[in-house]
Structures are given as C-alpha cells and as structure tokens.
Amino acid sequence: MSPFRRRKREQPLPVHTDALAIAVDLEPVPSGQVVSGTPSTGFAILSTFDGSEYGVWEMSEGAMSDTEADEIFVVLAGEATVLFVDTGVEWSLREGSVGRFTAGQRTVWTVTRRLRKVYLS
C-alpha cells in the first residue's frame, strides 16, 4: 500500500479553515516564566486526531521560558525566536515556519510581533 494512501475513517475529521479568525483569550504569563516584558499566552483546542490534540496557540510581545511538549506546529502570523536552553540553538520563526518540539526541551520564547501558530501535540 502506498504511504500516501489515506486510511478510511468512519467519520470525517472536523476541518477549520480560518485559524486566524478563531478567538483566543490571552492570560498573563506566570511571573516565574517571564524573561522580559509582559507577555500573555492563550490557546484554543480545535479537536483531537488519533489521540493527539490540535489547536491554535498565541503569544503577545515579550519573552518567557517554557518546557515543551511533543508538538508539531506551523506559524500563521507574527515573529519570534525560540532559544533551546540546553543546546544554545536558536530558531527564527515567522509566517510559514514549521517546527517540531520534543517533550522536555527547555526554551525561551522572544516574541517581537504577536505570534499565532497551529499545533498538533
């Protein structure tokens, strides 16, 4: 069987075509995670897929530390850098950036233009 062939499903998965329009309520980042500024974050879970959830996550300008979960994401809007604390590797993110995190990676997010991504974790 071709690796590109889709498995048949009993019910179609929900499809969300405008992830930029989905309302996300932002809350201040806990003070212990704030690196600079006054960043806020929020998310909206859209659905689940084979035991994983997918949704929209957003962060306002500022910097925060985080410990990542297993995740694949695509940036829809905004600009940021993600510093991997343990390796010193830094990613530059912008519209169209795609990435993958492994659970337990320690990061510092620095958002320079409000960032919105869709994720599967």
C-alpha positions as CSV (number, residue, x, y, z in Angstrom):
1,M,0.0,0.0,0.0
2,S,1.2,3.5,-0.8
3,P,2.4,5.5,2.2
4,F,0.4,8.4,0.8
5,R,-2.9,6.5,0.8
6,R,-5.3,7.6,3.5
7,R,-6.9,5.2,5.9
8,K,-10.6,5.0,5.7
9,R,-12.4,6.7,8.6
10,E,-16.0,6.2,9.8
11,Q,-16.5,9.9,10.4
12,P,-14.7,12.8,8.8
13,L,-12.4,14.9,11.0
14,P,-13.6,18.5,11.6
15,V,-11.9,21.0,9.4
16,H,-11.2,24.5,10.4
17,T,-10.4,26.8,7.5
18,D,-9.7,30.1,9.2
19,A,-7.4,29.5,12.2
20,L,-6.5,33.3,12.1
21,A,-10.2,34.1,13.0
22,I,-10.5,31.8,16.0
23,A,-10.9,33.7,19.2
24,V,-8.0,33.0,21.7
25,D,-8.2,34.6,25.2
26,L,-4.8,35.6,26.4
27,E,-3.7,35.4,30.0
28,P,-0.6,36.9,31.6
29,V,2.4,34.5,31.7
30,P,3.1,33.4,35.3
31,S,5.9,35.7,36.8
32,G,8.2,32.8,37.2
33,Q,8.3,32.2,33.5
34,V,8.6,35.9,32.4
35,V,12.0,36.7,31.0
36,S,11.2,40.3,29.8
37,G,8.2,42.5,29.1
38,T,4.7,41.5,29.9
39,P,3.9,38.5,27.7
40,S,0.5,36.8,27.6
41,T,-0.4,33.5,26.1
42,G,-3.6,31.6,25.2
43,F,-4.8,28.7,23.2
44,A,-8.0,27.1,21.7
45,I,-8.2,23.4,21.3
46,L,-9.9,22.7,18.0
47,S,-10.2,18.9,18.1
48,T,-8.4,15.6,18.5
49,F,-6.7,13.4,16.0
50,D,-5.5,9.8,16.7
51,G,-5.2,10.6,20.5
52,S,-3.4,14.0,20.0
53,E,-5.0,17.4,20.2
54,Y,-4.7,20.1,17.7
55,G,-5.4,23.8,18.2
56,V,-4.3,27.4,18.0
57,W,-1.7,29.0,20.4
58,E,-0.9,32.6,20.6
59,M,1.7,34.8,22.5
60,S,1.9,38.6,22.7
61,E,5.2,40.5,22.6
62,G,7.7,39.8,25.3
63,A,9.9,36.8,26.4
64,M,9.1,33.7,28.5
65,S,10.7,30.5,29.5
66,D,8.9,27.2,28.8
67,T,9.3,23.4,28.9
68,E,7.9,21.9,25.7
69,A,5.6,19.0,25.0
70,D,5.9,16.8,21.9
71,E,4.5,19.0,19.2
72,I,4.5,19.8,15.5
73,F,3.5,23.4,14.6
74,V,3.1,25.9,11.8
75,V,3.3,29.6,12.4
76,L,0.4,31.5,10.9
77,A,1.3,35.1,11.9
78,G,3.9,37.0,13.8
79,E,7.7,36.8,14.5
80,A,9.7,35.3,17.3
81,T,12.9,33.5,18.2
82,V,13.0,30.3,20.2
83,L,16.2,29.6,22.1
84,F,16.8,26.0,23.2
85,V,18.4,26.5,26.6
86,D,20.3,23.2,26.8
87,T,21.9,23.4,23.3
88,G,22.1,27.1,22.5
89,V,20.3,26.5,19.2
90,E,18.0,29.4,18.2
91,W,15.2,29.3,15.7
92,S,13.8,32.4,13.9
93,L,10.0,32.0,13.4
94,R,7.7,33.9,11.0
95,E,4.7,33.2,8.9
96,G,5.1,29.8,7.3
97,S,7.7,28.4,9.7
98,V,7.3,24.8,10.6
99,G,8.9,23.1,13.6
100,R,8.8,20.1,16.0
101,F,9.4,20.1,19.7
102,T,10.3,17.1,21.8
103,A,8.8,16.8,25.3
104,G,11.1,18.2,28.0
105,Q,13.1,20.7,25.8
106,R,13.6,23.9,27.8
107,T,13.1,27.0,25.7
108,V,12.9,30.8,25.8
109,W,10.4,32.4,23.5
110,T,11.0,36.0,22.5
111,V,8.1,37.4,20.5
112,T,8.7,40.6,18.6
113,R,5.3,40.6,16.7
114,R,2.3,38.8,18.2
115,L,2.7,35.1,17.3
116,R,-0.1,32.7,16.3
117,K,0.6,29.0,15.5
118,V,-1.5,25.9,14.9
119,Y,-0.2,22.8,16.6
120,L,-0.6,19.1,16.9
121,S,0.5,17.6,20.2
